[in-house]
């Protein structure tokens, strides 16, 4: 029973932890990209 439980945690826990880590990293980069797009939009509006 304990061996099966550890196997399940190893097989499921690692992908979950990796996914959470990558989502946190990507979220910051998406925020920077969104801010850049908004800034570009305002510059283009003022350029006309």
C-alpha positions in Angstrom: 0.0 0.0 0.0 2.7 2.5 0.9 4.7 1.7 -2.2 1.6 2.4 -4.4 0.9 5.7 -2.6 4.5 6.9 -3.1 4.4 5.9 -6.8 1.2 7.9 -7.3 2.7 10.9 -5.6 5.8 10.7 -7.7 3.8 10.3 -10.9 1.3 13.0 -10.2 3.0 15.4 -7.8 6.0 16.2 -10.0 3.9 17.2 -13.1 1.6 19.3 -10.9 4.6 21.1 -9.2 6.3 21.7 -12.6 3.1 23.1 -14.1 2.6 25.5 -11.2 6.2 26.7 -11.5 5.9 27.3 -15.2 2.5 29.1 -14.8 3.9 31.4 -12.2 6.9 32.2 -14.5 4.8 32.7 -17.6 2.3 34.9 -15.7 5.0 37.5 -15.1 6.1 37.6 -18.7 2.5 37.8 -19.9 2.0 40.9 -17.6 5.0 42.6 -19.1 3.8 41.8 -22.6 0.4 43.1 -21.9 1.8 46.4 -20.4 4.0 46.8 -23.6 1.0 46.3 -25.9 -1.0 48.9 -23.9 1.9 51.4 -24.1 2.3 50.8 -27.8 -1.4 51.3 -28.3 -1.3 54.7 -26.5 1.7 55.8 -28.4 0.0 54.9 -31.7 -3.1 56.8 -30.7 -1.0 59.9 -29.9 1.0 59.5 -33.1 -2.0 60.1 -35.4 
